[in-house]
Each structure stands twice: as structure tokens, then as C-alpha cells.
Amino acid sequence: MIPGYYRKEDSYNPEAARSYIYNLTEFIKEVNKCVKVSVMNKYEADESSCIKFSPFNTVHKKILENLLNRPEVIRMLKGRKMRVSR
């Protein structure tokens, strides 16, 4: 870790900066706790942490058709021997 990174005055997380400077043991404990929580929540699909796409519709179909008709895409698909159902 770069010691100058956690300066109180310009840190993105002033609380972490203070902890890093004044109480390294507590800082390490908090980092470990945050990592454990992140790992536990890694596959949670709550509304606040996932990307959602709209259902495939006529707008998507038109975009897909335009992409698939581009010469460079056709060459790429032929080179990979891939089929795309429309």
C-alpha cells in the first residue's frame, strides 16, 4: 500500500484514512470485515447491486439486424463458423 494514499485531507474515505494513520490494527480488521461481507454478497441479486436489461423487443431486433448485416461482422462470423439465429 502506498503510505501517502491515505492522507486525511484528500482521501475518498476520510474515516478509512484516519483509521489507517492512527489505528492500523483497526483499519486491517475493518478491511477484512468488508472483504468478508463482499464475498458473502457476491452472488446476491438485490435490486441495488445488479444490472438489468429490458426484454428483447423490436428495437433490439432492429439493432441486431443492423449489426449482423455489417460486412465486418459477417466476415467475423464466417471466420468463426458461428450461426446467429434472427
ROPAGU-92696 format. One record per residue: residue in three letters; residue number from 1; x, y, z of N, C-alpha, C, O, CB in turn. Coordinates in steps of 0.2 Angstrom, whole numbers, plus 5000, padded with zeros to 4 digits. Glycine has a CB too. Layout:
rest_nr_n_x_n_y_n_z_ca_x_ca_y_ca_z_c_x_c_y_c_z_o_x_o_y_o_z_cb_x_cb_y_cb_z
ALA_NUM_X_Y_Z_X_Y_Z_X_Y_Z_X_Y_Z_X_Y_Z
...
***
This chain:
rest_nr_n_x_n_y_n_z_ca_x_ca_y_ca_z_c_x_c_y_c_z_o_x_o_y_o_z_cb_x_cb_y_cb_z
MET_1_5004_4994_5000_5000_5000_5000_5004_5006_5000_5010_5006_5003_4995_5000_5006
ILE_2_5002_5011_4997_5006_5017_4996_5004_5022_5002_4999_5024_5003_5005_5021_4989
PRO_3_5009_5023_5007_5008_5027_5013_5004_5034_5012_5000_5036_5015_5014_5028_5017
GLY_4_5006_5037_5006_5004_5044_5005_4996_5044_5002_4993_5049_5002_5008_5047_5000
TYR_5_4994_5038_5001_4987_5037_4998_4982_5039_5003_4977_5043_5001_4986_5030_4995
TYR_6_4983_5037_5009_4978_5039_5014_4979_5045_5018_4980_5045_5024_4977_5033_5019
ARG_7_4979_5051_5015_4980_5057_5018_4973_5059_5020_4969_5059_5016_4984_5062_5014
LYS_8_4972_5062_5026_4966_5064_5028_4963_5069_5024_4957_5069_5022_4966_5066_5035
GLU_9_4967_5074_5022_4964_5080_5018_4961_5078_5011_4957_5082_5009_4969_5085_5018
ASP_10_4963_5073_5008_4961_5072_5001_4959_5065_5000_4958_5063_4994_4966_5074_4996
SER_11_4958_5061_5005_4956_5054_5004_4948_5054_5002_4944_5058_5004_4956_5050_5011
TYR_12_4947_5049_4998_4940_5047_4996_4936_5045_5002_4930_5045_5002_4939_5042_4990
ASN_13_4939_5042_5007_4936_5039_5013_4940_5042_5019_4944_5038_5021_4936_5032_5012
PRO_14_4938_5048_5021_4942_5051_5027_4942_5046_5033_4947_5046_5037_4939_5057_5028
GLU_15_4937_5043_5034_4936_5038_5040_4942_5033_5039_4945_5031_5044_4929_5035_5041
ALA_16_4942_5030_5033_4947_5025_5032_4954_5028_5033_4959_5025_5035_4946_5021_5025
ALA_17_4955_5034_5030_4962_5037_5031_4964_5038_5038_4970_5037_5040_4961_5044_5027
ARG_18_4959_5041_5042_4961_5042_5049_4963_5035_5053_4967_5035_5056_4955_5045_5053
SER_19_4959_5030_5051_4960_5023_5054_4967_5021_5052_4970_5018_5056_4954_5018_5052
TYR_20_4968_5022_5045_4975_5019_5043_4981_5023_5046_4986_5020_5048_4975_5020_5035
ILE_21_4980_5029_5047_4985_5033_5050_4986_5032_5058_4991_5031_5060_4984_5041_5049
TYR_22_4980_5032_5061_4981_5032_5068_4979_5025_5072_4981_5024_5078_4976_5037_5071
ASN_23_4976_5020_5068_4975_5014_5071_4975_5008_5066_4970_5006_5064_4968_5014_5075
LEU_24_4981_5007_5064_4982_5002_5058_4979_4995_5060_4976_4992_5055_4989_5001_5057
THR_25_4979_4993_5066_4976_4987_5068_4968_4987_5066_4966_4982_5064_4977_4985_5075
GLU_26_4965_4992_5068_4958_4993_5067_4957_4993_5060_4952_4991_5057_4955_4999_5071
PHE_27_4961_4997_5056_4960_4998_5049_4960_4991_5046_4956_4989_5042_4966_5002_5046
ILE_28_4965_4987_5047_4966_4980_5044_4960_4976_5046_4957_4972_5042_4972_4977_5047
LYS_29_4957_4976_5052_4951_4972_5055_4945_4975_5051_4941_4970_5048_4950_4974_5062
GLU_30_4944_4981_5049_4939_4983_5046_4939_4981_5038_4934_4980_5035_4938_4991_5046
VAL_31_4945_4982_5035_4946_4979_5028_4944_4972_5028_4940_4970_5023_4953_4980_5026
ASN_32_4946_4968_5033_4945_4961_5032_4937_4960_5033_4934_4955_5029_4948_4957_5038
LYS_33_4934_4963_5037_4927_4963_5038_4923_4965_5032_4919_4961_5029_4924_4967_5044
CYS_34_4925_4970_5028_4922_4972_5022_4923_4967_5017_4919_4966_5013_4925_4979_5020
VAL_35_4929_4964_5016_4930_4959_5011_4926_4953_5012_4923_4950_5008_4938_4957_5011
LYS_36_4925_4951_5019_4921_4945_5020_4914_4947_5018_4910_4942_5015_4921_4943_5028
VAL_37_4911_4953_5020_4904_4954_5018_4904_4954_5010_4899_4952_5008_4902_4961_5021
SER_38_4908_4957_5007_4908_4957_4999_4908_4950_4996_4904_4949_4992_4914_4961_4997
VAL_39_4912_4946_4999_4912_4939_4997_4906_4935_4998_4903_4932_4994_4918_4935_5000
MET_40_4903_4937_5004_4896_4933_5005_4891_4936_5001_4886_4932_4999_4894_4935_5013
ASN_41_4891_4942_4999_4886_4946_4995_4887_4945_4988_4883_4948_4983_4885_4953_4997
LYS_42_4893_4942_4986_4895_4942_4979_4889_4940_4974_4889_4943_4969_4901_4937_4978
TYR_43_4885_4935_4976_4880_4932_4971_4873_4934_4973_4869_4931_4970_4881_4925_4971
GLU_44_4873_4939_4978_4866_4941_4979_4864_4946_4973_4867_4949_4970_4866_4946_4986
ALA_45_4857_4945_4972_4854_4949_4966_4849_4954_4969_4844_4954_4966_4851_4944_4961
ASP_46_4851_4958_4973_4846_4963_4976_4846_4968_4971_4850_4969_4966_4848_4965_4983
GLU_47_4841_4972_4971_4839_4977_4966_4845_4983_4966_4846_4986_4960_4833_4981_4968
SER_48_4848_4984_4971_4853_4989_4971_4860_4987_4968_4864_4992_4967_4854_4992_4978
SER_49_4861_4981_4967_4868_4979_4965_4868_4975_4959_4873_4971_4958_4871_4975_4970
CYS_50_4863_4975_4955_4863_4971_4948_4861_4976_4943_4857_4981_4943_4859_4965_4949
ILE_51_4863_4973_4937_4862_4977_4931_4856_4973_4928_4856_4967_4927_4868_4977_4926
LYS_52_4851_4977_4925_4845_4974_4922_4845_4976_4915_4846_4982_4914_4839_4975_4926
PHE_53_4843_4972_4911_4842_4974_4904_4834_4973_4902_4831_4969_4905_4846_4969_4899
SER_54_4832_4977_4898_4825_4977_4896_4824_4970_4892_4829_4968_4888_4823_4983_4892
PRO_55_4818_4968_4891_4817_4962_4887_4818_4963_4880_4817_4969_4878_4809_4959_4888
PHE_56_4820_4958_4876_4821_4959_4869_4815_4961_4866_4810_4958_4867_4824_4952_4866
ASN_57_4815_4966_4862_4809_4968_4858_4811_4971_4851_4817_4969_4849_4806_4974_4862
THR_58_4806_4974_4848_4808_4976_4841_4813_4981_4840_4817_4981_4835_4801_4979_4838
VAL_59_4815_4985_4845_4820_4990_4845_4827_4986_4845_4831_4987_4841_4820_4995_4851
HIS_60_4827_4981_4849_4833_4976_4850_4834_4972_4843_4840_4972_4841_4833_4972_4856
LYS_61_4828_4970_4841_4829_4966_4835_4832_4970_4829_4836_4968_4825_4822_4963_4833
LYS_62_4829_4976_4828_4832_4981_4823_4839_4982_4824_4843_4982_4819_4828_4987_4823
ILE_63_4841_4983_4830_4849_4984_4831_4853_4978_4829_4858_4979_4826_4850_4986_4838
LEU_64_4850_4972_4831_4854_4966_4830_4854_4965_4822_4859_4963_4820_4850_4960_4833
GLU_65_4849_4966_4819_4849_4965_4811_4854_4970_4808_4857_4968_4804_4842_4966_4809
ASN_66_4854_4976_4810_4859_4981_4808_4866_4979_4809_4870_4979_4804_4858_4988_4810
LEU_67_4867_4976_4815_4874_4974_4816_4876_4968_4812_4881_4967_4809_4874_4972_4824
LEU_68_4871_4963_4812_4873_4957_4808_4873_4958_4800_4876_4953_4797_4867_4952_4809
ASN_69_4871_4963_4798_4872_4965_4791_4878_4969_4789_4879_4970_4783_4866_4968_4788
ARG_70_4882_4971_4794_4888_4974_4793_4893_4969_4790_4894_4964_4793_4890_4978_4799
PRO_71_4897_4971_4785_4902_4967_4782_4907_4964_4787_4909_4958_4786_4905_4971_4776
GLU_72_4909_4968_4791_4915_4966_4796_4912_4961_4801_4916_4956_4803_4917_4972_4800
VAL_73_4906_4961_4802_4903_4956_4807_4901_4950_4803_4902_4944_4806_4896_4959_4810
ILE_74_4899_4950_4797_4898_4944_4793_4904_4941_4792_4905_4935_4793_4895_4946_4786
ARG_75_4910_4944_4790_4917_4941_4790_4919_4938_4796_4921_4932_4796_4922_4946_4787
MET_76_4918_4941_4802_4920_4938_4808_4916_4932_4810_4919_4927_4812_4919_4944_4814
LEU_77_4909_4932_4808_4905_4926_4810_4907_4920_4805_4907_4915_4808_4898_4928_4809
LYS_78_4908_4922_4799_4910_4917_4794_4917_4914_4796_4918_4908_4796_4911_4919_4787
GLY_79_4922_4918_4799_4928_4916_4801_4928_4911_4807_4932_4907_4808_4933_4921_4802
ARG_80_4923_4912_4811_4922_4908_4817_4917_4903_4816_4916_4899_4821_4920_4913_4823
LYS_81_4914_4902_4810_4909_4897_4809_4903_4897_4814_4901_4892_4816_4912_4890_4808
MET_82_4901_4903_4815_4896_4904_4820_4889_4906_4816_4889_4909_4811_4898_4910_4825
ARG_83_4884_4903_4819_4877_4905_4817_4874_4909_4822_4874_4908_4828_4874_4898_4815
VAL_84_4870_4914_4819_4866_4918_4824_4859_4917_4821_4858_4919_4816_4869_4925_4824
SER_85_4855_4915_4826_4848_4915_4824_4844_4922_4824_4846_4925_4829_4844_4910_4828
ARG_86_4841_4923_4819_4837_4930_4819_4830_4929_4821_4826_4934_4821_4838_4934_4813
***
